[in-house]
Amino acid sequence: MPELYYKEALKLGQKEYRARAAKGQSPCLPVLDDFIAPERSAAGIDLGVVQIPTAFLVGVKSRSRVNAFAPNFMPILEEKTEFAMKWESLCQAHLSEGIRDPVKVYEYMNRFYVEEGNKRVSVLKFFDAVTIPAHVIRVLPERNGEKETEIYYEFLAFYKYSKVNFIEFSKKGSYLALQQAVGKKNDEPWTEDERRHLSAACHYFGKAYAALGGEKLSSTPGDAMLSYIKVYGYPALCSAGLGEIKKNLGKMWEEVALQQEEAPIELKLSPSEEKKPGLLSSVIPSGPALRRVAFIYDKSPANSGWVLGHELGRQHVQRVFAGKIETTAYPDAMEGDALAVLEQAIADGNTLLFTTSPRLLKASLRTAVEHPEVVIMNCSLNKSHRYIRSYYARMYEAKFIIGAIAGSLSESGQLGYICDYPIFGQIAGINAFALGAQMTNPRAQVYLEWSSVKGVEGATRAITDRGIHLVSSQDTAQLARGRRSSFGLSRLEGEKQLLLANPVWRWDVYYEEILRRMLSKTVKAEYESSSKALNYYWGMSAGVVDLEYSDTLASGTRRLADFLCENMRRELGNPFLTPLRTQDGRLIGEGQRTLSLEQIIAMDYLTENVVGSIPAYGELSPLGQATVDMAGVEPATALQA
């Protein structure tokens, strides 16, 4: 029997050898010593004996046995050789009692190279063993800032507490996203049961992924599984059988395929770009089909200035489109089951759903996958989801102008800034304010505090205790406890607040423009397909961002603000001219250029004249953590090795 197994393994090895040679590829196993100096390997970290995935066993440490195996670790030496007889002896041992002795391997970038036990690896791979015990020496790569290396160091931070080495991702931040999906804190060790549950989930998911053609994608099975978890949740994945996973995965396959895109998001910067066929999606209802539109709120307009702004926008379009469109508000969706609220909105006949908070993103995505006949637009930024569209406003444009006003009014140059959540778009707002202040006052320093860490009152007090009186606070009024707390750019003197300038989210303009285009002949035109996620990121040029300021401002300051506003509306101004210097002394960009929208959105640093930092995940309030889970920038959520 072992002889027959060797003959079969030999055929597999020779077939792989010939296929690689025909493609001009090396027909032999990779050798670690060929690209990592032996002295570096000798200085590796001893991890002891651990179970390693056989799929990640890809090569050998040295060239001593490189000519005995094809790249799939199947033998290529003929039958009746001494090598063949030893292989067959190990095969018999595996069949009778199992191979228990660990092999010795070196790990580099989560791939394993065998030093002792090549034939044991070959036998176990032939019998499709999922894992193998191995004494592992880890060789660390030099941290050079390249994407693959940074992802590997995120893996190391994840492995430190999870001891999970059988899942990999191609995008930064994914290991943290998995950690959070499992319900673990960043520095919380995993139990053996938790590792087993993840291993089983990966096994069944991998089978479903392969059955649907996942091997044709350039992204990893881990990328696809994380997308699945974002839609259906980790508990549902663990409890589902292979058939259910395959069925659900088929529904969201476009979402899975999107993960292989290096730039999965297509930004739509103004309504003028949308006057061509293919504005949104072929599933968007046009003409008579668009009759009922739902506005889903995470809170109530009575206790949230953010929600109130969207509700006023809803009331505006209800008046404008009277007789054509009926709108319905669904408040407090996060007080219960948000998914049930969206399902109810669909049952009520709504064919377009605006979900107005990043906190509603998860429920929005799940609903969109289950109801492809309905259009869902979520108010968030930088989300690469194929089945929903996101929309947001370039508020950093107004923040830059407010910063310029604040800098011109400050004699000391010390200014305050209170931000709510470290999510995409907000970091750009902080930096834009700081750069605007620096433009009119080269000595300007911006002291940053977070309301999601200390609360609005605590953050305000931390700034005013420094003797700072000019403060840029929340973008919308806080209505909790029946009163409006500080917002906009204000001068604070004790209990007195003088509002000087305030950024305005023009949701009435935004919603009217979106709905007009959905009803227009443009949307009815022939659909031009897009494989990317669409993010609508309109600004002052589209009229969806505005600036109000007090009559108490001096005429010269008002003229400055008017001049900057007009330049923004004409798209002649950009706050982010390079080079920019960060807090840690790095230079962003070269020469007199402007950052791209993608670079602005993805900002995870603060400029040199900001005093403060992006908070760690554990510092945030529960609401802050929930918001960051959906739309947070990486430093606020980073795992630490």
PASE-471581 format. One record per residue (C-alpha): residue number from 0; residue in one letter; x, y, z. Coordinates in Angstrom, 1 decimal. Example, Ala and Ser with C-alpha at 12.3 -4.5 7.8 and 13.67 -1.06 7.14 Angstrom:
# PASE-471581
   nr  rest      px      py      pz
    0     a    12.3    -4.5     7.8
    1     s    13.7    -1.1     7.1
***
This chain:
# PASE-471581
   nr  rest      px      py      pz
    0     m     0.0     0.0     0.0
    1     p     2.7     2.6     0.8
    2     e     4.3     1.8    -2.6
    3     l     1.1     2.7    -4.3
    4     y     0.8     5.9    -2.4
    5     y     4.4     6.8    -3.4
    6     k     3.6     6.1    -7.0
    7     e     0.6     8.5    -6.8
    8     a     2.6    11.2    -5.0
    9     l     5.4    10.8    -7.6
   10     k     2.9    11.5   -10.4
   11     l     1.7    14.6    -8.6
   12     g     5.3    15.8    -8.1
   13     q     6.4    15.2   -11.6
   14     k     3.2    16.9   -13.0
   15     e     3.9    20.0   -10.9
   16     y     7.6    20.0   -11.9
   17     r     6.8    19.9   -15.6
   18     a     4.1    22.5   -15.3
   19     r     6.4    25.0   -13.5
   20     a     9.2    24.3   -16.0
   21     a     6.9    24.9   -19.0
   22     k     5.9    28.3   -17.6
   23     g     9.5    29.3   -17.1
   24     q     9.2    29.1   -13.3
   25     s    11.5    27.3   -11.0
   26     p    10.5    23.7   -10.7
   27     c    12.1    23.3    -7.3
   28     l    11.2    24.4    -3.7
   29     p    12.1    27.9    -2.7
   30     v    15.2    28.0    -0.4
   31     l    15.2    30.5     2.5
   32     d    19.0    30.8     2.5
   33     d    18.8    32.2    -1.0
   34     f    17.1    35.4     0.1
   35     i    17.8    35.6     3.9
   36     a    21.3    35.6     5.1
   37     p    22.0    32.6     7.4
   38     e    23.3    34.9    10.2
   39     r    19.8    36.5    10.3
   40     s    18.2    33.1    10.5
   41     a    20.5    32.2    13.3
   42     a    19.3    35.2    15.3
   43     g    15.6    34.2    14.9
   44     i    13.1    34.0    17.7
   45     d    12.4    30.5    19.0
   46     l     8.6    30.0    19.2
   47     g     8.8    26.4    20.5
   48     v     6.5    23.7    19.1
   49     v     3.3    25.0    17.6
   50     q     0.8    23.7    15.1
   51     i     1.3    25.3    11.7
   52     p    -0.9    25.2     8.6
   53     t     0.5    22.8     6.0
   54     a    -0.7    25.2     3.3
   55     f     1.8    27.8     4.5
   56     l     4.7    25.3     4.2
   57     v     6.3    26.5     1.0
   58     g    10.0    25.8     1.0
   59     v    13.2    24.5     2.6
   60     k    15.8    26.1     4.7
   61     s    18.8    25.0     2.7
   62     r    19.6    23.3    -0.6
   63     s    20.4    19.8     0.8
   64     r    17.1    18.3    -0.4
   65     v    15.8    20.8    -2.8
   66     n    16.1    18.4    -5.8
   67     a    14.0    15.7    -4.2
   68     f    10.7    17.6    -4.2
   69     a     8.5    19.6    -6.6
   70     p     7.2    23.0    -5.3
   71     n     4.1    21.2    -4.0
   72     f     6.4    19.1    -1.7
   73     m     5.5    15.9    -3.7
   74     p     8.5    13.7    -4.5
   75     i    10.2    13.6    -7.9
   76     l    12.8    10.9    -7.3
   77     e    12.0     7.6    -8.9
   78     e    10.6     4.5    -7.2
   79     k    13.0     1.9    -5.6
   80     t    15.4     4.6    -4.5
   81     e    16.5     4.9    -0.9
   82     f    14.6     8.2    -0.7
   83     a    11.4     6.4    -2.0
   84     m    11.8     3.6     0.6
   85     k    12.1     6.1     3.5
   86     w     9.1     8.0     2.2
   87     e     7.1     4.8     2.1
   88     s     8.2     3.9     5.7
   89     l     7.0     7.2     6.9
   90     c     3.8     6.7     5.0
   91     q     3.2     3.4     6.8
   92     a     4.0     5.0    10.2
   93     h     1.4     7.7     9.5
   94     l    -1.3     5.1     8.5
   95     s    -0.7     2.9    11.5
   96     e     0.0     5.3    14.4
   97     g     0.3     8.8    13.0
   98     i     3.4    11.1    12.6
   99     r     3.9    12.8    16.0
  100     d     7.5    14.0    15.9
  101     p     7.5    17.8    15.1
  102     v     9.5    19.0    12.1
  103     k    11.8    21.9    12.4
  104     v    11.0    25.0    10.4
  105     y    11.9    28.7     9.9
  106     e     9.1    31.1     9.6
  107     y     9.5    34.3     7.5
  108     m     6.5    36.5     6.6
  109     n     4.2    33.8     7.9
  110     r     5.6    31.2     5.4
  111     f     7.5    28.2     6.7
  112     y    10.7    26.7     5.4
  113     v    11.7    23.2     6.5
  114     e    15.1    22.4     8.0
  115     e    14.4    19.0     9.4
  116     g    11.5    16.7     8.4
  117     n    11.0    17.3     4.6
  118     k     9.7    13.8     4.0
  119     r     7.3    14.1     7.0
  120     v     5.9    17.3     5.4
  121     s     5.6    15.6     2.1
  122     v     3.7    12.6     3.5
  123     l     1.3    14.8     5.5
  124     k     0.7    17.1     2.5
  125     f    -0.1    14.1     0.4
  126     f    -2.8    13.0     2.9
  127     d    -4.1    16.6     3.1
  128     a    -3.3    17.2     6.7
  129     v    -4.5    20.7     7.7
  130     t    -1.8    21.3    10.3
  131     i     1.5    19.8    11.4
  132     p     3.4    20.1    14.7
  133     a     6.6    22.1    14.1
  134     h     9.5    23.6    16.1
  135     v     9.4    27.2    14.7
  136     i    12.2    29.7    14.5
  137     r    10.8    33.1    13.5
  138     v    12.9    35.4    11.3
  139     l    11.7    39.0    11.3
  140     p    11.8    41.1     8.2
  141     e    13.3    44.6     8.2
  142     r    10.5    47.1     8.7
  143     n    10.8    49.2     5.5
  144     g     7.3    50.7     5.3
  145     e     6.2    48.5     2.5
  146     k     2.6    47.3     2.6
  147     e     3.3    43.6     2.8
  148     t     5.8    44.2     5.7
  149     e     3.4    46.4     7.6
  150     i     0.6    43.9     7.2
  151     y     3.0    41.2     8.6
  152     y     3.8    43.3    11.7
  153     e     0.0    43.7    12.2
  154     f    -0.1    39.9    12.1
  155     l     2.6    39.7    14.7
  156     a     0.5    42.0    17.0
  157     f    -2.5    39.8    16.4
  158     y    -0.6    36.5    16.9
  159     k     0.8    37.8    20.2
  160     y    -2.5    37.3    21.9
  161     s    -4.4    34.9    19.6
  162     k    -1.6    32.4    18.6
  163     v    -3.6    32.1    15.3
  164     n    -1.3    31.7    12.3
  165     f    -3.7    30.1     9.7
  166     i    -5.5    33.2     8.3
  167     e    -4.0    36.0     6.3
  168     f    -5.1    39.3     4.8
  169     s    -3.9    41.6     2.0
  170     k    -5.2    44.9     3.5
  171     k    -4.0    46.8     6.5
  172     g    -6.2    46.9     9.5
  173     s    -7.8    43.5     8.8
  174     y    -6.3    41.6    11.7
  175     l    -7.7    44.2    14.1
  176     a   -11.1    44.0    12.4
  177     l   -11.1    40.3    12.9
  178     q   -10.1    40.7    16.5
  179     q   -13.0    43.0    17.1
  180     a   -15.4    40.8    15.2
  181     v   -14.6    37.9    17.5
  182     g   -15.3    40.1    20.4
  183     k   -11.8    40.4    21.8
  184     k   -10.1    43.4    23.2
  185     n    -6.8    44.4    21.5
  186     d    -4.7    42.9    24.3
  187     e    -6.9    40.1    25.4
  188     p    -5.5    36.5    25.1
  189     w    -7.6    34.0    23.2
  190     t    -8.7    30.7    24.6
  191     e    -8.1    27.3    23.0
  192     d   -11.9    27.1    22.3
  193     e   -11.8    30.4    20.5
  194     r    -9.0    29.3    18.3
  195     r   -10.8    26.1    17.5
  196     h   -14.0    27.9    16.6
  197     l   -12.1    30.2    14.2
  198     s   -10.2    27.3    12.7
  199     a   -13.5    25.5    12.0
  200     a   -15.1    28.6    10.5
  201     c   -12.0    29.1     8.3
  202     h   -12.2    25.5     7.1
  203     y   -15.9    25.6     6.1
  204     f   -15.6    29.1     4.6
  205     g   -12.5    28.0     2.6
  206     k   -14.5    25.2     1.0
  207     a   -17.4    27.5     0.1
  208     y   -14.9    30.1    -1.2
  209     a   -13.1    27.6    -3.4
  210     a   -16.4    26.1    -4.7
  211     l   -17.5    29.6    -5.9
  212     g   -14.2    30.2    -7.7
  213     g   -12.2    32.1    -5.1
  214     e    -8.9    30.8    -6.5
  215     k    -9.4    33.1    -9.5
  216     l    -9.3    36.2    -7.3
  217     s    -6.1    37.9    -6.3
  218     s    -7.4    38.6    -2.8
  219     t    -7.1    36.1     0.0
  220     p    -9.7    33.8     1.5
  221     g    -9.2    35.8     4.7
  222     d   -10.2    39.0     2.9
  223     a   -13.4    37.3     1.7
  224     m   -14.2    35.9     5.1
  225     l   -13.8    39.3     6.7
  226     s   -16.2    40.7     4.2
  227     y   -18.7    37.9     5.0
  228     i   -18.4    38.7     8.7
  229     k   -19.1    42.4     8.1
  230     v   -22.3    41.4     6.5
  231     y   -23.6    38.4     8.5
  232     g   -21.5    38.6    11.7
  233     y   -19.0    36.3    13.3
  234     p   -21.5    34.3    15.4
  235     a   -23.5    33.5    12.3
  236     l   -20.5    32.3    10.5
  237     c   -19.5    30.0    13.3
  238     s   -23.0    28.5    13.5
  239     a   -23.6    28.1     9.8
  240     g   -23.0    24.9     7.8
  241     l   -21.2    24.7     4.5
  242     g   -24.4    25.0     2.5
  243     e   -25.6    28.1     4.2
  244     i   -22.2    29.8     4.0
  245     k   -22.0    29.0     0.3
  246     k   -25.5    30.4    -0.3
  247     n   -24.8    33.6     1.6
  248     l   -21.4    34.0     0.0
  249     g   -23.0    33.7    -3.5
  250     k   -25.3    36.6    -2.7
  251     m   -22.4    38.9    -1.8
  252     w   -19.9    37.8    -4.4
  253     e   -19.4    41.2    -5.9
  254     e   -18.5    42.4    -2.4
  255     v   -15.9    39.7    -2.2
  256     a   -14.5    40.4    -5.7
  257     l   -14.1    44.1    -4.8
  258     q   -11.5    43.2    -2.2
  259     q    -9.0    42.4    -4.9
  260     e    -9.0    46.0    -6.1
  261     e    -6.0    48.1    -5.0
  262     a    -8.3    51.2    -5.2
  263     p   -11.8    49.8    -4.5
  264     i   -13.4    53.2    -4.1
  265     e   -14.5    55.6    -6.8
  266     l   -15.0    59.2    -5.4
  267     k   -17.8    61.3    -6.9
  268     l   -16.8    64.9    -6.1
  269     s   -19.7    67.0    -7.4
  270     p   -23.1    66.6    -9.0
  271     s   -21.7    67.9   -12.3
  272     e   -19.8    64.6   -12.7
  273     e   -23.0    62.7   -12.5
  274     k   -24.6    64.0   -15.7
  275     k   -23.7    60.9   -17.8
  276     p   -25.2    57.5   -18.0
  277     g   -24.5    55.2   -15.1
  278     l   -24.8    57.6   -12.2
  279     l   -25.5    55.0    -9.6
  280     s   -26.4    51.4   -10.1
  281     s   -28.6    49.4   -12.5
  282     v   -30.7    48.5    -9.5
  283     i   -31.6    52.1    -8.7
  284     p   -35.3    52.7    -9.2
  285     s   -36.0    55.5   -11.7
  286     g   -39.2    57.3   -12.8
  287     p   -42.4    55.9   -11.3
  288     a   -40.6    53.2    -9.3
  289     l   -39.2    55.8    -6.9
  290     r   -42.2    56.7    -4.8
  291     r   -41.2    56.0    -1.1
  292     v   -38.0    57.0     0.5
  293     a   -36.9    56.2     4.1
  294     f   -34.6    58.1     6.3
  295     i   -33.2    55.9     9.0
  296     y   -31.8    57.7    12.1
  297     d   -29.6    56.2    14.8
  298     k   -31.0    58.7    17.4
  299     s   -33.9    61.0    17.6
  300     p   -34.0    64.6    16.1
  301     a   -35.1    65.7    19.6
  302     n   -31.7    64.8    21.2
  303     s   -29.2    64.9    18.4
  304     g   -28.2    67.9    16.3
  305     w   -26.8    65.6    13.7
  306     v   -30.1    63.8    13.3
  307     l   -32.0    67.1    13.3
  308     g   -30.0    68.3    10.3
  309     h   -31.0    65.2     8.3
  310     e   -34.6    65.5     9.5
  311     l   -34.8    69.1     8.2
  312     g   -33.3    67.8     4.9
  313     r   -36.0    65.2     4.8
  314     q   -38.8    67.7     5.4
  315     h   -37.3    69.9     2.7
  316     v   -37.4    67.2     0.0
  317     q   -40.9    66.2     1.1
  318     r   -42.0    69.7     0.2
  319     v   -40.0    70.0    -3.0
  320     f   -41.2    66.6    -4.3
  321     a   -44.7    66.7    -3.0
  322     g   -46.9    64.4    -5.1
  323     k   -43.9    62.6    -6.5
  324     i   -42.1    61.1    -3.5
  325     e   -43.3    60.3     0.0
  326     t   -40.6    60.2     2.7
  327     t   -40.8    58.5     6.1
  328     a   -38.5    59.0     9.1
  329     y   -37.5    56.0    11.3
  330     p   -35.8    57.4    14.4
  331     d   -33.8    55.7    17.2
  332     a   -32.9    52.7    15.0
  333     m   -29.9    51.9    17.3
  334     e   -32.1    51.7    20.4
  335     g   -33.2    48.2    19.3
  336     d   -32.5    46.0    16.3
  337     a   -31.3    48.2    13.5
  338     l   -31.6    45.4    11.0
  339     a   -35.3    45.0    11.9
  340     v   -35.9    48.7    11.4
  341     l   -34.4    48.5     7.8
  342     e   -36.5    45.4     7.1
  343     q   -39.6    47.3     8.3
  344     a   -38.8    50.2     6.0
  345     i   -38.6    47.9     3.0
  346     a   -41.9    46.2     4.1
  347     d   -43.5    49.6     4.2
  348     g   -42.7    50.0     0.5
  349     n   -39.6    52.2     0.5
  350     t   -37.3    51.5    -2.4
  351     l   -34.6    54.0    -1.4
  352     l   -33.1    54.1     2.2
  353     f   -30.9    56.8     3.5
  354     t   -29.1    55.5     6.6
  355     t   -27.7    58.6     8.2
  356     s   -24.9    57.4    10.5
  357     p   -21.8    55.3    10.2
  358     r   -23.2    53.3    13.1
  359     l   -25.9    52.0    10.7
  360     l   -23.4    50.7     8.2
  361     k   -23.4    47.1     9.3
  362     a   -27.2    46.8     9.1
  363     s   -27.2    48.7     5.8
  364     l   -24.8    46.3     4.2
  365     r   -26.6    43.2     5.4
  366     t   -29.9    44.6     4.2
  367     a   -28.5    45.6     0.8
  368     v   -27.1    42.0     0.2
  369     e   -30.4    40.5     1.1
  370     h   -32.5    43.0    -0.9
  371     p   -30.8    43.8    -4.2
  372     e   -34.0    45.4    -5.4
  373     v   -33.6    48.3    -2.9
  374     v   -31.0    51.1    -2.9
  375     i   -29.3    51.9     0.3
  376     m   -27.1    55.0     0.8
  377     n   -25.1    55.3     4.1
  378     c   -23.8    58.6     5.4
  379     s   -20.1    57.7     5.9
  380     l   -16.8    58.0     4.1
  381     n   -14.2    55.8     2.7
  382     k   -16.2    52.5     2.8
  383     s   -15.4    50.1     0.1
  384     h   -18.7    48.2    -0.1
  385     r   -20.1    47.2    -3.5
  386     y   -23.8    46.8    -2.5
  387     i   -24.3    50.2    -0.9
  388     r   -23.4    53.8    -1.8
  389     s   -22.0    56.2     0.8
  390     y   -22.3    60.0     0.9
  391     y   -20.5    62.6     3.0
  392     a   -19.5    66.3     2.8
  393     r   -16.1    67.8     2.5
  394     m   -16.4    69.7     5.7
  395     y   -12.7    70.2     5.9
  396     e   -13.1    73.1     3.4
  397     a   -15.2    75.0     5.9
  398     k   -12.8    74.0     8.7
  399     f    -9.9    75.6     6.9
  400     i   -11.7    78.9     6.6
  401     i   -12.8    78.8    10.2
  402     g    -9.1    78.1    11.1
  403     a    -8.1    81.2     9.1
  404     i   -10.6    83.3    11.0
  405     a    -9.5    81.9    14.4
  406     g    -5.8    82.5    13.6
  407     s    -6.5    86.1    12.5
  408     l    -8.4    86.8    15.8
  409     s    -5.9    85.2    18.2
  410     e    -3.1    87.4    19.7
  411     s    -1.4    84.5    21.5
  412     g    -1.8    82.0    18.6
  413     q    -3.2    79.4    21.0
  414     l    -6.5    77.9    19.8
  415     g    -8.7    75.0    20.9
  416     y   -10.3    72.3    18.8
  417     i   -12.8    69.7    20.1
  418     c   -13.5    66.7    17.8
  419     d   -16.0    63.9    18.4
  420     y   -14.9    60.7    16.8
  421     p   -11.6    59.7    15.1
  422     i   -13.3    58.6    11.9
  423     f   -12.5    59.2     8.2
  424     g   -13.1    62.9     7.4
  425     q   -12.6    64.2    10.9
  426     i    -8.8    64.0    10.9
  427     a    -8.8    66.1     7.7
  428     g   -11.0    68.6     9.4
  429     i    -8.5    69.0    12.3
  430     n    -5.5    69.4    10.0
  431     a    -7.4    71.8     7.7
  432     f    -8.3    74.0    10.7
  433     a    -4.7    74.0    11.9
  434     l    -3.4    74.9     8.4
  435     g    -5.9    77.7     8.1
  436     a    -4.9    79.1    11.4
  437     q    -1.2    78.9    10.5
  438     m    -1.9    80.7     7.2
  439     t    -3.1    83.8     9.1
  440     n    -1.0    83.4    12.2
  441     p     2.4    81.6    11.7
  442     r     2.6    81.1    15.5
  443     a    -0.7    79.3    15.8
  444     q    -0.9    76.2    17.8
  445     v    -4.1    74.1    18.0
  446     y    -4.8    72.2    21.3
  447     l    -6.9    69.1    20.4
  448     e    -9.4    67.4    22.7
  449     w   -11.9    64.6    22.1
  450     s   -15.5    64.7    23.3
  451     s   -15.7    60.9    22.8
  452     v   -13.0    60.6    25.5
  453     k   -13.8    63.3    28.0
  454     g   -17.3    64.4    27.0
  455     v   -18.0    67.8    25.5
  456     e   -17.9    69.6    28.9
  457     g   -14.7    67.8    30.0
  458     a   -13.0    68.5    26.7
  459     t   -14.0    72.2    26.8
  460     r   -12.8    72.5    30.3
  461     a    -9.4    70.9    29.4
  462     i    -8.9    73.7    26.8
  463     t   -10.2    76.7    28.7
  464     d    -8.1    75.7    31.8
  465     r    -5.1    76.5    29.5
  466     g    -6.4    80.0    29.2
  467     i    -7.5    79.4    25.6
  468     h   -10.7    81.2    24.6
  469     l   -11.1    80.6    20.9
  470     v   -12.4    77.1    20.4
  471     s   -13.7    75.2    17.4
  472     s   -16.1    72.6    18.7
  473     q   -18.8    70.2    17.4
  474     d   -20.0    70.7    13.8
  475     t   -23.6    70.5    14.9
  476     a   -25.4    71.6    18.1
  477     q   -25.6    69.0    20.9
  478     l   -29.2    68.8    22.0
  479     a   -28.8    66.4    24.9
  480     r   -30.5    67.4    28.2
  481     g   -32.6    70.0    26.5
  482     r   -29.9    72.5    25.7
  483     r   -27.5    73.4    23.0
  484     s   -23.9    73.0    24.0
  485     s   -20.9    74.7    22.3
  486     f   -20.5    74.2    18.6
  487     g   -18.8    76.1    15.7
  488     l   -16.0    78.5    16.4
  489     s   -16.8    80.4    19.6
  490     r   -15.1    82.8    22.0
  491     l   -15.6    81.4    25.5
  492     e   -15.4    83.6    28.6
  493     g   -16.5    81.8    31.7
  494     e   -20.0    80.6    31.2
  495     k   -20.5    83.0    28.2
  496     q   -20.2    81.8    24.6
  497     l   -20.1    84.1    21.6
  498     l   -20.6    82.1    18.4
  499     l   -18.3    83.6    15.7
  500     a   -18.5    81.2    12.8
  501     n   -20.2    77.9    12.1
  502     p   -19.9    75.2     9.4
  503     v   -23.2    74.2     7.9
  504     w   -24.1    70.8     6.6
  505     r   -26.7    71.6     3.8
  506     w   -28.5    68.2     3.9
  507     d   -31.5    69.9     2.2
  508     v   -29.4    70.6    -0.9
  509     y   -27.7    67.2    -0.8
  510     y   -30.9    65.2    -0.6
  511     e   -32.7    67.3    -3.2
  512     e   -29.8    67.0    -5.7
  513     i   -29.6    63.2    -5.2
  514     l   -33.3    62.7    -5.6
  515     r   -33.5    65.0    -8.6
  516     r   -30.9    62.9   -10.4
  517     m   -32.6    59.7    -9.5
  518     l   -35.8    60.9   -11.1
  519     s   -34.1    62.5   -14.1
  520     k   -33.6    61.0   -17.6
  521     t   -29.9    60.8   -16.7
  522     v   -30.5    57.9   -14.4
  523     k   -32.7    56.2   -17.0
  524     a   -29.9    56.2   -19.5
  525     e   -27.9    53.1   -20.3
  526     y   -26.1    51.8   -17.3
  527     e   -22.3    52.0   -17.4
  528     s   -21.0    49.4   -15.1
  529     s   -18.5    50.1   -12.3
  530     s   -16.7    47.4   -10.4
  531     k   -15.9    49.8    -7.5
  532     a   -17.7    51.2    -4.5
  533     l   -19.1    54.7    -5.0
  534     n   -18.5    57.4    -2.4
  535     y   -20.3    60.7    -2.9
  536     y   -18.0    63.3    -1.4
  537     w   -19.5    66.7    -2.3
  538     g   -18.3    70.0    -0.9
  539     m   -18.8    73.8    -1.2
  540     s   -18.8    73.7    -5.0
  541     a   -21.9    71.6    -4.8
  542     g   -23.6    73.8    -2.2
  543     v   -23.7    71.1     0.4
  544     v   -21.2    72.8     2.7
  545     d   -21.6    76.4     3.8
  546     l   -20.3    78.8     6.4
  547     e   -22.2    81.2     8.6
  548     y   -20.5    83.8    10.7
  549     s   -21.6    86.4    13.3
  550     d   -22.2    90.1    12.6
  551     t   -19.7    90.8    15.4
  552     l   -16.8    89.8    13.1
  553     a   -14.8    92.7    11.9
  554     s   -15.4    93.6     8.2
  555     g   -11.8    92.7     7.3
  556     t   -12.2    89.2     8.7
  557     r   -15.6    88.8     7.0
  558     r   -13.9    89.8     3.6
  559     l   -11.2    87.2     4.2
  560     a   -13.8    84.5     4.9
  561     d   -15.9    85.6     1.9
  562     f   -12.8    85.5    -0.4
  563     l   -11.8    82.0     0.8
  564     c   -15.4    80.7     0.5
  565     e   -15.6    81.9    -3.0
  566     n   -12.4    80.2    -4.0
  567     m   -13.6    76.9    -2.5
  568     r   -16.9    77.2    -4.4
  569     r   -15.0    77.7    -7.6
  570     e   -12.6    74.8    -6.7
  571     l    -9.7    77.2    -6.8
  572     g    -8.6    76.5    -3.2
  573     n    -7.2    73.5    -1.5
  574     p    -6.1    73.6     2.2
  575     f    -3.6    70.8     1.7
  576     l    -0.6    72.1    -0.2
  577     t     2.5    70.1     0.1
  578     p     4.9    69.6     1.7
  579     l     3.1    69.2     5.0
  580     r     5.1    68.5     8.1
  581     t     3.5    66.1    10.7
  582     q     3.8    66.1    14.5
  583     d     6.6    63.5    14.3
  584     g     8.6    65.5    11.8
  585     r     7.7    63.6     8.6
  586     l     7.2    65.5     5.4
  587     i     4.1    64.6     3.4
  588     g     4.5    65.3    -0.4
  589     e     7.0    67.4    -2.3
  590     g     6.9    70.7    -4.0
  591     q     3.9    73.0    -4.3
  592     r     1.3    70.4    -5.0
  593     t    -2.1    69.4    -3.5
  594     l    -2.9    66.2    -1.8
  595     s    -5.3    63.9    -3.7
  596     l    -8.8    63.3    -2.2
  597     e    -7.8    59.8    -1.4
  598     q    -4.8    61.0     0.6
  599     i    -7.0    63.6     2.4
  600     i    -9.6    61.0     3.3
  601     a    -7.0    58.5     4.6
  602     m    -5.2    60.9     6.8
  603     d    -4.0    59.2    10.0
  604     y    -1.6    61.9    11.1
  605     l    -1.8    65.4    12.6
  606     t     0.1    68.4    11.4
  607     e     3.0    69.9    13.3
  608     n     1.1    72.7    14.9
  609     v    -1.5    70.4    16.5
  610     v    -1.0    69.7    20.2
  611     g    -2.7    66.4    21.0
  612     s    -3.1    63.0    19.5
  613     i    -5.6    60.6    17.9
  614     p    -7.0    58.6    20.8
  615     a    -6.4    54.9    21.3
  616     y    -9.5    52.7    20.9
  617     g    -9.6    51.9    24.6
  618     e    -9.8    55.6    25.6
  619     l   -13.1    56.1    23.7
  620     s   -16.6    56.0    25.2
  621     p   -18.8    53.0    24.2
  622     l   -20.5    55.1    21.6
  623     g   -17.1    56.3    20.3
  624     q   -15.9    52.7    20.0
  625     a   -19.1    51.7    18.2
  626     t   -18.6    54.5    15.7
  627     v   -14.9    53.9    15.2
  628     d   -15.7    50.2    14.6
  629     m   -17.6    51.2    11.5
  630     a   -15.5    54.1    10.2
  631     g   -12.4    54.6    12.3
  632     v    -8.9    55.5    11.1
  633     e    -6.3    53.0    11.8
  634     p    -4.2    54.7    14.6
  635     a    -7.3    54.8    16.8
  636     t    -7.8    51.1    16.5
  637     a    -4.3    49.7    16.0
  638     l    -3.1    46.5    17.6
  639     q     0.2    46.9    19.3
  640     a     2.9    44.2    19.0
***
